[in-house]
């Protein structure tokens, strides 16, 4: 069967949604199309009076959400956790490939630059968590944090919502698994190290590339590759188990770095490793294609051809068990390369499971005082 024909991205498709490079300096996405649920789509068009040149740069804006609960449940069969916490909506790191971008459409915002600059925080997260953990029916299992948007993105330095959440989890002896690409997690070693000593905490650091230039283009406000390796080292030295995630692997962009990333992370102290193949759900496809058109126009057709070869000829396949790793010869090759490299340097010989038996169930309040 012949391979599917891959057409280049239409260079005019998002002409009205493209943002001037000076306005989006330090941001990942190059476009800001309207959300898919909006009745109207607005585009910028120069009226000849130079009005577009007067628009201000994109600045980070923070809205505050009054959430009703904080623990999110899922029953997805291809992920290792059934509950998670997301202290923030949107992510200032600006990773162009972020699969969480489409969720911003639920807020009436763009999955493009709005996702990076119009953020929502949940300041009551710690109080809500304490209430939910105190429920008589609650049964502990590992809570995953950072699986959607990064809890250690830049605004956390000021708001400290994630730190408050960790304080509650430590109080209850509740297990937690964290995914981040930020060096800010080092701030909380004083909480995480004692938890890890009890078998209650582990951290996964995402390392997409070791090339600073590539990292700045794909993840403009995330920690540099060297800072991430330093973070792995510091966490490991503090006794906190660390996993390195080569994620995402972008065909023809960073696939050649798989072995180098694993070697570097192992030398820094990481004990486990995983990978994820690039995912392009909904608007992420167009955002990544526009990014390629801007930064790697000569590779656009090749990258998209390889992606479609791993998704049954489509841009994305959400099938359980396939969405993270893909299928087909190219996806198989990536998987075998990763497995052989990980095995060669001693990754994944054992998998650390966090403990739930230490959970401190709060005492039930007595309905009335004892008479004796």
Order of alpha helices (4+ residues) and beta strands (2+ residues): beta-beta-beta-beta-alpha-beta-alpha-beta-alpha-alpha-beta-alpha-beta-alpha-alpha-beta-alpha-beta-alpha-alpha-alpha
